[in-house]
Amino acid sequence: MIVGTGSRRNTLCVAAGTMFLAILRLAHAADPSTAKPSKTIGLAVTDWSYAFVETPEAKECSLGLQAGEVAQFKAQPDFMEHREKFGGTFENRGPNGEKGNFSPTVVQDALPWSELVTSRGFGMNLDGTHDGHATAKSCKHEKFLSDQGEQVDHQLARVIGCIQGFRTTGLTGSFYRSEVPNFAINRHLIEIKDVDDEKDDPSVEVWIYKGIDQLVRTPGSDSFVPYTSQRIDMRFPQFTLKTHGKIVDGVLITDPIPYARFPIRETANIGERRVRDLRLQLRLTDSGAEGMLAGYEDVAAWWNIKSKGVTPELDKYSPAGMYRALHRYADGYPDASGQCTAISAAYHIKAIPVIVVHPPAKQQRLSSAAN
């Protein structure tokens, strides 16, 4: 009997101790001072490239790659007489010697535009439809099928997808990719705040800034030194953006930003990229992030940059043909006449981890200069 009573007492003591420890754990978890602090992830974009399906043989293009300005000029009837009459170069193809860059509506192409005919593509479902039918903010258009089996929007691919210079090894495509890390005007910083779990977090805050500092390359490679300090360029608050997001299985997914502006330097031309309904999908890794940026890009702002270009013949395209394709395929934000003023676009982007440096708060002066 004595042994039995001791056993019961031991059992009761163990149970009481277990209950006490459980209460302590609950109290510890409920105490905000003991909670694991949220973290902030800083990123600097190192690569921003056009996203469309391309093959070495250009099988996705109805007539192969686009014809350049020289080919278009030589396809005109009496092209040499035209040049002698109006002077200039092969670019002055208009009825009175106009250039397609500056007068695209009057310059006609003798050779047809090569259409992107693939059904596969990159992008995001920007209009929320499964078939591209017209909505209050979009024009009727044909969707692409992504590798994930989703119907996505990326009409800009139909404009530039068959232009040699915009493809991976083309002049504009590769030159712009070098300008992104090399020029501070293209320094785009992303800051993800209130991150409790880098794999799955239902609510994070996402900021995008224009940076001001150079990136540092790793000696002897094409990579960049991570965790450098990158200051926000406070001179241009119009380029600061904020949105809500979530992290799902390691992928950051943001809510759309209604209107976004980015500074841009592309093939030495300076301007702005203006995007409606901007959103990001980025896989977060120890080495940074990689994924896609998409939205409706303003047609006028996009053409403003391209019309300044001096590379149509090097890139092999007709500016007049590009202008017409741009407006023909525009699928976002129709005006009063029904003509869409923006075009769905998608870009591949890569980023490295950095420390985003905010401007110091104004400090109160403790003494006057006389003291």
C-alpha positions, 0 to 999 in steps of 0.5 A: 500500500505504501508503494502504491501511494508513492506511485500515485503521488509521483504520477500526480507530480509529473502531470502537474509539472507537465501542465505547469511547463505547458502554461509557461510555454503558452505564456511565452508564446503570447508575450510579444516581447518573446516573439521572433522579430520580423525581418526585411529582405532587400534586393537590387535588380541586376537583370531585366530582359524581354520575356517571350518564346524564341527558337534559333530557327525563329519557327514561332514567326510567320515569315521568319525574323522581321525585315530591316530598314534597308530591305524595306527601302529596296523593296520600294518601287524606284527606291533610288529615284526616291533617294535622289529626290528627297536625299537622306538615307534608306531610313527616309522612306516616307512619301516626302522623305519622312523617317519612320521613327518620327512619322510612323503613320505616313511611312508604308512598308513594302514587306509585310510584318512577320507575326508571332504565331506561337500559342506558348508564352510568358506573362500573367493573367492581367485581365482576369479572363480565360479567353481574352474577351473585352472587359472594362479595362481591356480590349479583345485579344488572344491569350498565351498558354504558359508552361504552368498551363495558365492563360496569360497576357503578353501582347508586347511579345507580338510586337517585338518577338520576331525582331532580331535585336530584341531577342536574347542575343540581339543588340537592344536585348543584350545592350539593355541587359548590360545597362541595367547593372551598369547605370544607376538610373536603372538601379531598381531596389525592392524591399520586402518588410514584415517577413515572418517566414521566407517560405510561407507568409500570408502578409508582407509589405513590398516597396520599390525604390529608385537607387543611386549607388553602383553595383559591385562585380565579383572579380573575374565573373559576371556575378555581383557582390551581395549585401552591399549598401544601396541608398534610395534616391530621394530626389525622385519620390515619383519612383517610390512604390508600395504594395501588399504581398504574400510569400507562397512556397518561397515565391513572393506574389504582390498585389497589383500597383495601380500605376507605376513609373520607372526611370529607364536607360535603354540603348543610351536613350533616357525616359520612363517606363509607365506601367498599370496594374504592375505585379511581381512574382519572384522566387526568393533564394539565398542568392537573391530572387528571380522571376517575373514583372508584368503589367500594362505598359503605357503605349505612348511612353514605350514608343517615346523611348523606341522612337529615339532609337538609332538602331532599327537597321541594326536590330532589323525592324521597321519603326513604322511597322513596329508602331502599327503593331504596337497599336494593333496589339494594345490590349489595356485601358481603352480610351473614349474611342475604344482604342487601347492605350496600354499593352500587356507586357512581361519581363524576366528579372533577377536580383541580388540581396542588398542592404537598402539604406534609408535616408537618416531622420532629421536630427534635432540640434542640441546647441547653437553655433554660438555655443 
